[in-house]
Amino acid sequence: MKDWEIRGQEIREEIRGQTNPKGRLAEAYTCTACPGTKITDLGFSYSERGEVKNVYESTLHSSGYFSVAATYWEHGALKTLSGLAGVPTLNYGAGGSGLDGEGRLTQVTASSGQSPLVKGVTYTNSGTTQPIGSLTQVTLGSDDNDTFSYDPQTGRMVWYKFNIGGTPQTVEGDLTWNANGSLIHQLLPHLPALSIQKHSDFPVAVTNPSLSDLPNPQPQCCPWLLSARIAEGRDRNPRHTARTPLAHPIGVVQIAHH
């Protein structure tokens, strides 16, 4: 157990193996009456540069602490991630062969199971149609691939396309943005076409003179009359608050469909 006093705040190193917490968030926990017996507990370790190196978690049913560990490349990019339950160690950059000349990731591999998870990433290095440095394509180990396009002036994504499976199934979308950077809407104009149902009796719009040339979507109709009372003024008797005042019947055209 180690204690540090920093600007009047006590930070405790309570989890074995926790490193470099001084001056950083070291722990967050819940309890019924704090300080007291902890219900859930999170602890954080850091590298010398301040990157989150380990996250420890304890819950009511964990029987101890889970630990997820990360390492980083010299330029700060994530290098490995391990300790996730049921997930092998993930290698970002494939041990070095999956980094390009600028240190950007081009491959992600796994210590077991399917590998690589990502076998190719394309970035924009020249030209004016896409922002320099933008990620324009990702090819997964399954050969599925994703393509992206951006506004060269703002750098915001304006289009994407996902190709899934050997056929493949394709999903595309267009993005529209406000000037302040918030998303206006997303369009999906390129969804696979649905097959047309044969021998369908679609309704045909018929102009009805009784409706002032408004099209009626039902091909067969006939008008009939109902009587309704329309109020013309206010009832001057204050005791008659619930009755329709000064009304007379008029005809109302209704349309009956067959």
Salt bridges, closest charged atoms under 4 A:
ASP3 OD1 - ARG12 NH1 3.15
GLU10 OE1 - ARG12 NH2 3.00
GLU14 OE1 - LYS38 NZ 2.15
GLU27 OE2 - LYS38 NZ 2.51
ASP41 OD2 - LYS38 NZ 3.75
GLU51 OE2 - ARG49 NH2 2.87
ASP100 OD2 - ARG104 NE 2.79
GLU102 OE2 - ARG104 NH2 3.84
ASP143 OD1 - LYS119 NZ 2.40
GLU172 OE1 - HIS190 NE2 3.78
ASP174 OD2 - HIS190 NE2 3.94
GLU232 OE2 - HIS248 ND1 2.98
ASP235 OD2 - HIS240 ND1 3.49
ASP235 OD2 - ARG243 NH2 3.75
